[in-house]
Amino acid sequence: MSSPYLDFDRSTWARLRAATPLTLSETDLVQLQGLNERVSLAEVETVYLPLSRLLNLHVAATQTLHKATDTFLGSLPRLTPYVIGVAGSVAVGKSTFARILQALLSRWPDHPRVDLVTTDGFLFPNAVLEARHILSRKGFPESYDVRRLVEFMAAVKAADTAVHAPVYSHQRYDIVPGEFQVVDRPDIVIVEGLTVLQTGESRAVPPPRGAEPVRARVFVSDFFDFSIYVDAEEAIIERWYVDRFLTLRETVFRDPASYFHRYAALDDGAAVATAREIWSTINGVNLRENIMPTRERARLVLEKRADHAVGRIRLRKM
């Protein structure tokens, strides 16, 4: 059976950059990178710039289609944000990837307004998770307010007015009451999260006159114009997760206000054992059961090596 994807190695993919200029500096990259992940300018040139060019072409083509529809309907042109979904495991580096992609896309002259929204803000508050006895399953599909996320995505696509996304604090490990990110009709929206390629909430659809009511499945990904899955072997991701846990133990966890402050006093052996236990009982399970099965729904899959560099790129055929 033939693959639905086109496969590229690094050198072949890099040539697709064409004349796309490098618009980021070393200083920019330092500000965009996450814990325990260092992305070089060479990596940006090899992997990110060809992708930036591809997405720029897709955005332009989609805008042209919208204009054609407006012309057909005789309506005034209206901006419809181009939405990119970014999925992948905890600790795989998707947040760093999304921030760098946002920075690159915002430097294209035709779509300078690029917003980045993480689905962490659509997790249920801890009080709700505790009441449902699923706090230990935070990040699993049932821990998200999917209905609210779907409604947010629909409002973003409608582009009638500014939309507000809840804000999540990793330090507090909870939603921040009263804080919101304002998404006000940007050119592009990047939506980053663990399960953004999964199914969404069932929504009622008005039936035809005289017909029985029906239920339609609405997916968060139904609102995506392009989707990306950041991938790596599970053993590699687990190692990255343990390394990140050790770094957090020496930094964020030392803050008494941190939800995980209790881990700051662990010695190296206990910290590694704790991180591996969390991975084996929570994050690894979520990856295998809920995140990895959505990989083949992505338009683009970036497979990372143990050194964090992307070694293989798979682009779904049209």
N, C-alpha and C positions, 0 to 999 in steps of 0.2 A: 504494500500500500504506500502510495506516495505521501510525503509529508506536506501538511498545509503551510509549512514555513519555508522561507528562503534562508539558508545558513550563510553566515559571514564569519570569517576569522578577523582578527584585529586589523591586519594590514589591508585586507580587501575593503572592510568597512571604512577605514580611515580615508581611503581614496575618494569616497563618496562625499567627503567634506567639500570638495571642489574649491571655490574661492572664499568660503565662509571665513570671515575674519575672527581672530581670537580677541574677545572683548573683555576678558577677565585677567586680573593680575594675580601675582602670588599673595598680595595683601588681601584681595577679595576672597581667595580660596581659604585663607586662614579663618576668616570670619564666617564662612559658609560650612566648614567641615564640622562633623560631630566628634564625639569621644572615640578615641582609638581608631580613627580612620583618617588617613591622609591621602587626599586626591591631588595628584601632580598636574601641572599645566600640560605635560605630555599626555596624560590620561584624558584631559579635557579636549585636547586637539584630536586625539585618536578616536574617542568614543562619543563625547558630548556634542562636538561641533557637527559631525554628520547628522546626528539626531536632531539637533537644532535646525539644520537646513531642511531635513525631511518634514519636521513639524511646521516650519514656516511655509513650505509649499502646501501642506494640507490646510493650514489656516486660510491661506489666500484662496484656495480652491473652494473651501466651504463658504467663505464670505461671498464669492462670486455666485454660488448656488442660491444663497439667501437673497441676493440682489435680484436674481432671475425670478424667484418666487414673488418677491415684492412687486416686480414689474408686471408679472402675470396677474396678480391680484389688484393691481392699481393702488397699492398702499404705499405710504411713506416708508423709506428705508429705516430699518431698526436694527440696532446692534444686538446680535445674539452671541453671547460669550462662547468661545471654543473651550471645551472642557476635556482635560487630560486626567485620566485616573492612573495612579501609581500604587501598585500592590506589592506585597512581599512580607517576609517573616520579620519578627522582632530581631533586631541586631544585624540585619542584612545590609543596612546602609541606605535604605530607601529615603529616609528623611534628608540626609546629606545630598543624595542624588536629586531629590525634588527641589531643594534650595538652589543647587547649582543650575539645574534646568531653568528654574524661574529667573535667575539672574541673566542667563544667556538669552532667553526668549524676550525678556524685557528690553534688551538692547537692540532688537530688530526694530527698524523705524516704523513699520506698519502696525505694530501691536505693542506699544510701550507699557500698557497697563496689564500686569500679570499678577494675579493673586494666588496665594498658596493657602489651602485649607486642609487641616488634618482632621480625620474623623474621630480623634481622641475626644474632641469636644462634644461628640454625640454619644459618648458612653453615658449610661445612667449614673446619677450620683451614687456615691458609696452607700448612702442611707437606703436607697432603693435596692441596690445589689445585696446588701445585708438582709433586708427584709425578705428578699427572694432566695436567700441562702446561696447566692452565686458570686459572692465577692471574689472567691478564689478562681473564678472563671472569667475574670475581667480580660477583655480582648477577644473572647469567644463571641460568636454571632449573637447569642442571646443577651449579651451584656450591653448591646447598643440600642439606642432608641431609633430604630430603623425608620419608623414612620416619620419622625421629626427630620431625619436625614433626607429621606425621599422628598418631603415637602420643601426642605431647603434647596435641594437640587432643582426641583421644578421651578421654584421662585428665581433661582439664579438663571436658568435657561429662559424664563419669561422676560427677564430684564426690564420689568416695569418700574422697579424702584430698588433702593438699597436693601440688602438682606443681611441678617445678623446670625452669626454662627457662635455657639457657646465656646467658652475658653476652658481648656484643661490645664491643670498644673501638675507636672510630673513630680515636683517637690512635695506637694500636698497629696499627690496621688488621688486627685478628686477634681470635679468640676468647680470652677471659681464662680460663686454666686454673683450675679449682677454684672459680670464681665462678658463682653461680646466682641467678636471680630466683625467689622463692617465690610461687606463685599458689595461695592457700589458699581455695578455694571462694567466690569473690566473687559478687556479684549479677550483674555485667556484666564481660565481658572484651573489650577492644578489641585486635584483632590487626592491626598495621600493617606493610606491606611491599610490595615491588615487584611480586611475582608471586603474591600470595595468592589471586588469582582464577583461577590456572592449575590444570592437572591435577596430581594428586599421585602417590604411589607405587602401583604395582600391589600388591595385597594378596591373599593366598590366602583363599578363602572355603570353609569345609567344605561339601562337596557332599552332597546327599541320599544315603541308603544305596543303594549299588549304582550310583550315577551317576558319570560321569567328573568329575575335578576341573575346576573352572572358575576363571578369574581375573576379579576385579572391579576396576574402576578406582575408586580412592578419591581424592577431591579434598579439599584443605585447606578449600575453600569449602563442602564438604558439611556442615561443622560450624558454618557461619555462619547466624545468624538474620536478619541484615541485612548488606548490603554496600554500600560507598560507593567511588566512583572520583573522585579529585581530578584534574581535567583542565585543560589549557591547550594552545594551539598550540605546536608543537615549537619554532618560532623564538623564542617568548617564553621557554619553559623553558630553552633553550640560553643565552639572555641572562642569565637568573637564575643558571644554573650558573656562567657566567664571572664574574659579580659575586661569587658566593659564594666561588669559588676565589681571587679577589683579596683578599677579606676574610680568608680562612684564611691566605693568604700573610703577612699582617700580624699574625696572631694565633697560631693553633694551630701552624702550620708552623714558627714560630720556636723552638718547644720542641725541643731536641735529641733528646728521646725520641719525637718524632713520626715516624711512618713516612714522612711526606712532607716531612721537614725539608729535603731537597735542593732543594725548590722555593722556600724562603724567600728565597734570594739572587737570584731572577729579577727582572729589571726589568719595568716595566709591559708593554712590547711582548712580551717573551718569555713572561710569565705568561699574557697573553691568548692567545697562539698555542698555548701548552701546553694550556690549558683547552679551547680549541676542538678541538685534536687529540684529546684524551681524549673529548670529546663525540662527535666524528664517528666515532671508531673503536670506542667502547665504549658509552657511555650512550645515544647516539642510536640506535645499532643495536639495543640491548636494548629501548628504548622502542618502536620500530617493529615489531620481530619478535615480542616476547614480552609486553610490557605493554599497549600500546594495543589489541591484538586482544581483550583481556579486558574492555575497557570496557563493552561491551554486555551483559555478564553481571551488572553491578552493579544493585542496586535503586535507587540514587540516584547521579546524576552531577552534580558541581559543576564548572561551567566557569568558570575564572578569567580575568580580563582582565590586561593588561600591568601594571596597578597593584597586582596581587595580590588585588584584590577579586573576589568571585564575581559574575558578570554574568548567569548563566543556571543554572537548576536543572532537572534532568530526573528525574522520579520514575516508576519503572516501574509500570504499571497492575497491579492484582492479578489 
